[in-house]
Amino acid sequence: MDLVDKLFVEIFDTVNKEYKKHLKTVDQQYPFRLLKISDEVITQGRRIHDPELFIESLTKRCIDINKEIMSRYIDYLSIHP
């Protein structure tokens, strides 16, 4: 890891240790939810551009794939690799 990576890891580790109780309270008040903006699903991870890999990734995580809802997004991935 380079210096910047180490710096961020250290910062977040320290915040997690020092403010664990506060972070837990905030997490209970504002649980993590996916934000859907237009047809783009925003998460804290990297976006998968391959439709088959995207479906496989969701299936491995036991996430139910609603074809009606996800079809436009999957079609978009097929058109815009």
PyMOL commands that set and color helices and strands:
alter all, ss='L'
color gray80, all
select helices_A, chain A and resi 3-18+20-29+51-60+67-79
alter helices_A, ss='H'
color red, helices_A
select strands_A, chain A and resi 35-37+40-42
alter strands_A, ss='S'
color yellow, strands_A
deselect
rebuild
show_as cartoon
